[in-house]
Amino acid sequence: MKAMKRSTLATLINATLFSAVAGTSFTTLAEEEQAKSNQLEVIQITARKRVENAQEVPVSVSALQGDNLDAYSSAGMDIRFMNAKIPSLSVESSFGRTFPRFYVRGLGNTDFDLNASQPVSLVVDEVVQENPILKGFPVFDIERIEVLRGPQGTLFGRNTPAGLVKFDSVKPSQEFDGYASVSYGSRESVDFEGAVGTGLTDRISTRVSVLWQEQPDYIDVRSPEGVTNEFAKDDSLGGYSEKAARIQFLYEGDDFTGLLNYHVRDLDGRPIPFRANLIEKGSNNINPIYDNDVVFHDASSRATQQVETQGLSLKLEWDLAEHTVTSITAWESAEIFSRADVDGGYGASFLPAQGPGVIFFPAETADGIPDHDQITQELRLSSNYSGDFNYQVGVFYFDEELAIESFSYDTTQYDAAAGNYGLQTGYAIQNQDTSAWAVFGSFDYAVSDKLDVTLGLRYSDDEKDFTANRTQTFDEKRPVNLSKATNTSDSHVSWDLSATYKLTDDVNLFGRIANSFRAPSIQGRIVFGDDITVAESETINSIEFGVKSDVLDGQGRVNATVFYYQMDDQQLTAVGGGANFNRLINADKTNGYGFELDTEWVLTDELNATFNLSYNNTEIDDSALAVEGCAQCTVKDGTNSAGRYLLDGNSLPHAPEWIANATLRYTKELEGGDFFVYADTSYRSEINFFLYESVEFEGEALFETGVRAGYAWASGDNEYEASVFVRNLFDEQVVIGGVDFNNNTGMLNEERFIGAEFKVRFF
């Protein structure tokens, strides 16, 4: 990314929203001098697979880089740190660090099965990460994160009707540079990351990036009063040890470049802790007996979460003067085993004592991926902006083989082979093979000096073969051996038409209409049920208009978008009915509308700020659609003749109407270096956890604030920074998710975290 005009604040410690290298917030003295122009830099993005000025792209897009990314990801945070940090984007997980679920403009997927598809795609270094476990790869040594809102089905594929999250890591170069950062904070947490890159020959360069994060267990297990729990002990849950690395080799010839990228992750930790009776019945208040460091479990000693992922990609690019040919070949693989006390409590209702943690029936389960392989191939031809007409055309191939195991356990029975309680009582395995291919094109025409028009088309073909086999069941009324199989196939033509009009040198107007789809989904978690369910393809039609403007002689930037969409046959996940079981359904129609506002300001030479806001209204439009409800909560919806709760008129789950965030950065020269204070705050409004609306499972608004203060200086060829920081400054505690098949079980957000960090960047 090239900076053209930058303010002192923008360059000092990479202080603007858009600086060059994530994980380090340093700048050179030369950059600081350049910043005296007191203007914002030009932001270069790759939202359309070309390097373009963000202000000229007819897409509602936001980016995270530099200081913002550095501050948000403090305290060893996983990818969920992005929640509410970008307009219309929320992120949550019931698996903790391993399985993030993204929502854009209210559209997402609450499905917790390990073959769940999502309408928000994640692309890392130009490779789609389809399986949800791949999406949890930690964020380090990242140049830029882009969030593209609205359908992205022509250039990026079949599962992007809501939008796209795009990560680009820092690439190798001939220049020697690197950084190292270590922090220590609350709960004895340690976070280290670093990278080093250099030229190996005149044409070959490399970059090695590493991450190590560790936190010991800190959550205590207690017993309800009057109940004996031999597994109750201090420091039983909450810990993790995560390691990740990325190594890249870049070859740069006269008309050819080749980039090899290998990345690996190893996580050994605990699942997110569930808490039975966390939510007080008849309200959505947190039970006062709880705090963030205590649970009432009888199976926590067996809780574990182990993840291994790795991938290899090869990007080859030929510059043919008038055209560029790009080939991207990639392989990704994921393995996971996650076992948890899902009921979040102890025993059952027949116990003599009642109180926190006592549940109606025990549920200890595990899920795993023992085998997974994803292979993708993209080949595209792009014109090199040699005239008024330019284009990209290409082909794409996707192949995935996936095996998923599901287990259930009886917490009260002793497992002699393992030497502990929690005897395995149920087992099933799913196998899913997916193949998809597409041809696509994007065609740009400069109608005049002021008007540019783009047409995108993509034909996609998708097939899935699915089998599920159960060989053990905990329910005597159900057959032990059960085999199910099904397959799906569909094809679709996605399209978009957009235009950009240069109103003035500093103001661009854009409009975009788009259509996209999500391929059919299959679920068959038959260790807990007997049926396979299939959700047919969903399609979306979207229209949006926006303005992108630089104001106050380059000292401010205001981008705004208004949008409306209608989704047909939206894929939804129904959970409940007294079982830890997913059922896929389609809603006839879903309507949504709203707006997004991104702003950035240089207030003085020492102070800059950002402010972002979004509003999203979503509504299910299906008079007949109904689902089963929760076990103990108070449902507000009406029922049909079968006693199921009607969803017509409900908003989508995990779809906040309002998201707002702001940052403020102050920098002051001091004793040959620079003192800085960086503050950020984010807000997301109330959300429903499930498709039905209930009193207990409505998540309260979440308001979080972070502050970082420190001192940066240069010595010799190196730059240094020492800082202290706090995340969730006011220790805001809210319920962020629920389990509805037992007592009013929920999950809490991360509590306040205080830490200190030291960084060095070397050249």
N, C-alpha and C positions, 0 to 999 in steps of 0.2 A: 504494500500500500504506500502511495506517495503522498507526502504532505506538501501542500502548496502555500497556505497561509495559516499561521498558527499563533495563538496568544501565548504569553508567558505562562499563564496558568495551564494552557493546553499542553505545553511541552514539558513543563517541570514535573518530573516524576510521572510522565505520560498522563497529565491531569485531565485531559478531555475525555469524553465518553469513548472516543475512537482513537486510540493510540495503537502502537504497532505490536507489542508482544505481551501476551497474557502471562501471568505468573511473575512478572517483574514490572516495576513501575518506574524505571529509570529513563533519563534522557541525557544526551550529551550536551556539553556546554554550547556547542555550535547550534544545536536545535533550540536551546534557550534563547540565544541571540536572535535566531530567525523568528521566534515567537513575538517579538516586539511589535509586529504589525497589528496585534490586538484583534485578530480575526479568526474565525473558525476554519478548520482545515476542510478540504474537499474529501469526502468519504467515498472510497472505492469499494464496491461489492461485486459479488459474482452470482447474484440472484438468478440471472438468465444464462449461466455458464459462460459468461464473458466478463471481463473486467470493465465495469461501467461506473459512472458517477451515480451515487444513490439518488441524487435529486432529479435525475433524468429517466429513471426506470419506472414504468407504469405499473408498479406493484406496491402494495402496502407492506413495507419492510422496515424492520428495526434491527439494530446491531448492538452487540456487547463486545467491548474490547478494553484493553488497558486497565485503568484504575477501577472502573465499574466492575469489570470481570474479576479483577484482583480482590477487591473488597468483598463482593458478594460471596466468593468462594472461600473466604477465610474460615478458619476453624475446622479444616478437614471436611468441608461440606461436599456432598455428592451432587449429582446433576439437578437435584430438586431445589438447589439454591435459586434456580431461574424462576421459581414460582412467583408470579405477580411482579417481576422485575422488568417486564416488557408488556406493553398494552395488549390486551386480549389473550395473554398466555398464562395458563396455570399448569402446575405439575404436581402430581401426588403419587403415592405408592402405598400398597399394603404389604409389600415385601421389604421395605426399607431401602437400602442402598442399591439394590440389584435390579429392580423392575420398575422404572419410571413410567408413568402414564401422562401423556401430554394432551392438553386441551387448548384449542384455538377458536376464538369466537364462540365459545360454549360447546364446540363439537369435540368429542373425545370418546373413550371407551373404558368403562369401569371393569371390564373383564379381567379376572386375575388368573386365568388359565395360561399355561406356558406356551400355547400356540395362538394367543390372542392377537388379532390384527388391530391396527389403530388407524384412524383417519388422518392423523398427523404423522408424517413420515420423518425419520431422522436419517440424515445423510452426513457421513463423516469422511472427509477427504475424498469426496465425490463417489462414495460407495454407500448404497442404501443399507441400513441396519434394520432388517425386517423383524427378526425375533426380539421379543421384549427384553431378554437378558442382554443382548448385544447393545441395547440402548443405554445401559447403565455404565458404560465404560467411563472412567473418571476423566475429569477435565483438567488438563495441564499442558503447558507449552502450546497454547492455542492462540493463533493470530486473530481470529474473528469468529463470532457466533452471529449468524443471521437468522431471523425469524420471518418467514414469508407467510403472510396471512391471506386466506382465501384459497380457492382451488388452484393446485399446481400440477394438473394432470397431463399437460402436454410435454413439458421438458423433463419432468421428474417421475411420472408414473402413475400406477393404478391405485395406490393407497394414499392419495394426497388430497382428498376432497375438502379437508379443513385447512390444510396448510403444510408447512415444511419447516423443520429446524435443521440448520446447516452449520456444521463445524468445519473449520479449516485450520489445521495445525501449522506451526511455523516451519517453513521449508529450509532445506540446506542451502548454503551459499558459499562462495569462495572466501568470503571474509571470515576470519576467526572471531567468534564471539560465543558467549554463553552466560549462564546465570546459575546461582544456587540460592535457595531460600529455605530457612528452617524456622518453625514456630512451635511454641509450647503454650498450652493453655489449660482451661478447666478440665477436670477429671483426668489429669495427667496425659492429655492428648498431645501427640507429636505429629507434625506434618512437615515432610521434606519433599522438595521437588527441585529439579535442576535440569539443565540441558547444556550441551556444548556442540558447536558446529565449526567445520573448517573445510578448506579445500585439500583434497588428497593428491590430486594432480591438477594440471591446468584445466581439465574438463570434468573431473569427478570431485564432488563434494559430499559431505555426510553430516548428519545431525543425530545425536543420541539424546533422548529425553527420558527421565525416570521420575517416578513418584513412589513415596512410601508414607503411608498414613497409619497411625496406630492409636487405639484408645482401649484401655483395659475395661473389663466389666465394672459397672458402677451401680446397677439397679439391684436393690435388695428384694429377696423373696420372703414374704411373710405369710402367716396362716390366719384365717378367720378365728375370732375368739372362740375357744372351746374345741378347736379342731387340731389334732396332731398332724404335723407335716414334716416328715423326716428329711425332706429335701429343702426346707426353708433355710436360707443362709444369705449372708451379705454378698454383694458383688457377684451376682449370678448372670446378669444380662446387660446388654447395651454396648458391649465391646466389639472391636473389629481390628483386623490387621490386613491392610490392603497394599498390594504392590502392583505397579504397572510400568511398562516401558514401551518406547517407540524408537525404532532405528530406521533412518532413511538414507538412501544413496541417490544422488542426482547426477546424471550425465548430461552435459550441455555441449552439443556439437554445433556446427555452423547452421544447420537447418533441422536439427533433430534434438529432442530432449527425452530423457527417460528417467522416471522417478519410481524407485522401489521402496515400499513402505511395509515394515513388519511391526506388529503391535501385539502386546500380550498383557493379560490381567490375571491376578491371583488374589482372591478375597477369602479370608477365613474369619467369620464373625458370627453374630447372632441376628436372628430375625427381628423385625420391629415388634416391640412388646404390645400385646393386646391386654386390655384391662376390663374385666367383667364388671358390670354395674358402675362403669365409669360415669355414665350419664344418669342423672336423677330422673326417675319416672315422672312424667307429666311436665317436664321442662327439658331444656337442653343445657342445664347447668352441670358443671363438673362436680361429682361427689366429693365433698370436702375431706373425706377420709384419705383421698389419694394425693400424692405428690409425684413429681416426675421420677423420683428415685425409688419408688416402691411398687411392687405388684403382689397379687395374691394368686400364686400359681401352684400346681402340683406336678408339672411336667417340665419346668424350666431347665432342669439339669440335663435334659436331652435336646434342648433347643440348639440348633446349629444352622449355619448358612455358609455353604462353600461354593464358590464360583470360579471357574476357569474359562477364559475366552482368549482367542488368538485369531489373527488375521494377516493376510498378505495381499498386497495390491501392487500392480504394475501399470503405470501410466506412461504411454508412449505418444509422442506428439511430433508430427512432421510439418514444417513450415514450407508450403509450396508456392510462396510469393502471393498468389491471389487467393489461396485457400489454406486452411489448416486441417489436418487429419488427426483425430484423437482416438486412441484406443485405451480403455480401462478394463483390465482383467483383475478379478478379485475373488478371494476365498475367505470366508469367515466361519468360525466354529465356536460353540458355546456349550459348557457343561455346568450343571448346578444340582445341588441337593440342599433342600431347605425343609427343616422340621421345626414345628412350633406348637406351643400350647394355644391353639386357635380359639378355644372357648375363653381364654383370658382369665380363668378363675380356678376354683378348687372344688372337686367333688361333685355333688349334685344336690337337688332340692330336698332329698330325703335325709340329708345330714341333720344331726340334732341341733346344730347352731346355724343361724342365719347371719348374714353380714356381708361386708365387702368381699368380693371374689367368689362367693358361693353361687353356683350356676345350676341350671335345670338338668343338664346332662353334659358329660365330659366330651371334648373333641380335641384329640391330638392327631395331627395329620402331617404328611410330608409330600412334597412334590419334587421331581427331579428330571433333568434332561441328561440321560447317559450318552446320547449320541446325537450330533447335529452337524450338518455341513450345508453351507450356502455358497453357491458359485454364481457370479454375475459377470456379464460381458457387455460393454457398451462400445460402439463404434460410431463416430460422428464426423461429418464433414462440415466445416464452417467457412464462410467467405470472410475475407479480411478487410471489410469496410473500404472497398475500393471504389464504391459508387453509391448512388442513392438506394439501390436495392441490395440487401444482404440477407443471408439465410443460414440456418443450421438444419441439417437433416441427419438422421441416424437410425440405428437399430439397437435394440436392447434385449438381453436374454437373462432370465432368472431361473435358478433351480435350487430347491431346498429339500433336504431329507431330514426329518425330525422324529425323534422318539421321546415320549413323555411317560414317566412313571408316576403313579399316585398310590399313596399308602394311607391306611388308617390304623390307629393303635388304641388299645384299651388301657387307659391310665391306671386302672385298678388291678390289672393282672401282671404277675411277675414273669419276666422273660428270662428263663434260666440260661439260655445261650448268651445273652448280652449281660447278664448279671445285674439287671435293674428292672423296674416296673416299665409298663408301656409295651405290652406284648402286641406284635403286629397281628391285626385281625382282618385287614383288607388290602387287596392289591389289584391294580389294573394297569395296562400299558396301552398307550395310543401311538400310532404311527401315521404320520402325514407326509406325503410327498407332493410338492408343489412345483409346477413348471409354468412359466409365463414368458411371453415374448411381445415385443412391440416394435413398431416403426413410427417415427415422429419427425416433425418438421416445424420450424419457426421461421417466419418470413417477415422481414422488416423493410418498410419503404418510406423514404423521406419525401413526403408529398410536397413540402416546401421547406424553407429555412426554419419555419416555426412549427410545422406539423409532421409528426412521425406516427406511422400506423404499423401494428404488428398483428399477424395472424399465426396462431399455433394449432396444430393438428396432431393427434396421436391415435393410432389403432393399437389396442391391447387385447391379448388373448390369455386367459388364465384357466388353469386346470388344477384340481386337488383330488388326491386319492387318500381316503382316510379309513383306518381300521382301529377298533378298540377291542381288547380282550381282558376279561376279568377272570381271575383264577382263585380269588379269595374274597369272602364277603363277611362283614360283621353282622349282617342282618339275616337271621335264620329263615325269614319269610321269602327271601330272594334267592334265585339260583346262584350257585357258587360259580359255575362256569358259564360265561356269557360272552358271545362274540357278536360284534356289530361292524358294519362296513357301509360306506357311502362314498360318492364322489360328486364333484361339482365342476362345471365348466361355464365360462361366459366370455363374451368379447364385447368391446365397447369402443366407440370413437369419442374421445375427449377433444375439446376445442376451447380456444379463447381468442378474443378480439380486443385489442387495446389501442389506445391512442394517447400521445403526449403532445400538448400544445404549449409552446413557449410564449407566455403572455408578455413577459419582460425578460431582461437578462437575468433577473433574480427570482422569477416566479414561473413555475411550470404547473399546468393543469393536466390531469390525466383521468381517463375513464377506462373501465375494463368490464367485460362480460365474459363469463367462463362457465364451462361444464366439465365435470369430472366424475369419477366413480370409485367405489371401493369394491374389490372382488368379493365373491361369496366367502363366508366363514363357516367353520364346522367346530362343534364342541361335542365331546363324548366322555365326560369325566365319570365313567360308569362305576367307579369304586363307590360312589355315593348315590347313583341313580341307575336307571336301566335303559335310558334312551339317548340317542344321538340327536342333536338339534342342528339345523342349518339355517343360516341367515342369508337370504338372497342378496344380490348386489344392491348397493345403495347408489343413487345418483344425486348430483347437486347442480342447481343453476344459481349463479351468483352475479350480482351487478354491484359495482362500486365506482365512486367518483372521489377524486382527491386533489389536493393542492400541495405542492412542495415549494417552499420559499425560503430564501435567505433575506434577512431584514437587518435594519440598522447598520448598513454598510458592512455586512459580513459579521457583525457581532451577535447575531441571533439567527436561529433557524426554527421554522414552524412548518410542520408537515401534518396534514389532517386528511382523514378518509371517512366517508360515510358508505354504508353497505347494506344490502339486503340479500338474503338467500332463501331458497326453498329446497329442502332435501326430500327426495322420494325414497320410500322403503328404507329409512334409516335403520342400520343395524344397532340393536340395543341388547344389553345383558340384564336379564332378570335373575336375581339371587334371592333365595328365601324358601319358604315352605317347610321350614324345619330341617333343612339340610344344607351342607356346605357344597352347593351344587349350582353350576351355571346353566342357564337356559337362554338360548339366543332367540330373539324375536325381531320382527321388522315393524316399524311404525309407518303408517300410511304416508304421512307428511310431517315434516318439522320445519317451522318457519323461524327465521332469525333476522335481526336488524340491529344496527348500532353505529358507533363511530369510534375512531382512534385518533389520538393527538400525541405527537412527538415534538418536543421543543428542547432547544439547547441555547444557552446564553453565556456570553462573556460579559460579566457585569463590570469588572475593573481589571487592571493588570494582575491583581492578586486574588480575584474571586470569580468563579464561574459556577453555573448551575444547569441542571436539566429538570424538566417536569414533563411527565407523561400521564395520559389519562385514556381510559376506554370505557365504553358502555356497551353491553351485550344483552339483548333480550331474546330468549329462546322459548319456543312453545311447541309442544307436541300436539299435532292436529290429527287425532284418530279417535273417533267416538266409541269404537268397539275394543280398543286395546286395553287389556287388564292383566294384572300380575298378582301373585300372592304377596302377602306383607310380612312384617316382622313378627317375632314371637311375643315380645312383651311391650312393644312401644305403642304410642297413640297415633294411629294413622288418621289423617285429615280428609282423605279422598273418599268419594262415594264408592259403592260396590255394585257389581252386576248380579245377575241371578245365581251365579255360581259362588258368590261370596268373594270374588277377586276385586282388587281395587282398580278403579278406572283411572287412566292416565291422561285423558284428554284435557288439554289446557295447562298441564304441568310444564315447568321448565326442566331442562336437561340436568342430570346429576353433575356435580362438580363444575357448574357453569355460573360463576359469579357475575352479577350484573355490572358491578363497578370494579375496576382495577386502576390504581393510581400509584405512582412512584416518583420520587424526586431525589436529587443529589445536590450537594453543595460542597465546593472545594475552595479552601483558603490556603494561600501560599505566601510566605514572607521570607525574603533573604535575611540570613542571620549567620554571622561569624564564618563567612566563606562557604556556607551551605544554605540549605533551605528548610525551614520549618513548615509543616503542612498539617492541616486538619481536614479530614474528609468525612462527611456525614451522608447517610442515605436512609430513606424510609420508604416503605411499601405498604399498600393497603389492598385487600380484596374483601368484597362484601360477602354477605351470607351465601351459603350454598346448601343444596340438598345432597345427601350422600347417595340416595337411591332414586329409582324412577318414581316411586310413590312419595308423597309428602307426609312427613310425620313430625310431631312436636320434638321428639328426642333426637332424631337423626337430621336435624337442621344445624349445620355447622355455623357457629357465630363468626362475625367478621374478624379478620386477622390483620393486625397492625404491628409491623416489626420495624425496628430502627437499628442501624449500625453506625458506629463511629470508629475512625482510625486516625491516629495522630502520631507524628514522627518527625524525624530529621534525616535529610539526604545530603550527601556530600561526595565529592570526587577527590581521589588521591591517586596520583600516578596514572596508570591506564585503567583503573577500576573505578566503579561507582558503587556507593554503599547506601544502605537505608536501614535504620532501626525504627521500629514503630510498636505501638501498643494498640489493641483493638478490642472491641466488644460487639458481639452480634446479639440481636434480640435484647437491646439495651434495657427495656422496661420489663423484661421477663414475662412477656405476654403468653398466657397459656390458654389454648383452645383445643377442642376436639377437632381433628382434621379428617377422620374417617371412622367407619363403624363396621361392625359385624352384626347382622340382623337375625340370624337363625337361633340365637340363644339369648341370654340376658342382654341388657343394653350395653353392649361391649363397644369400646372405642379405642382410638389411638390419639396421642398428644403430639403437638409440635415440639421442636427442639427448644429446650430452655435456654436461659442466658448463657453465653459463652464469652469468657475473657481470656485474652492471650497476648503474647508478645512475639515479634517476628524480626529476624535479621536477614538481609539480602545483600548479595553482591553480584554485580554484573561486570564481566571482564571482556576485554577486546583484544 
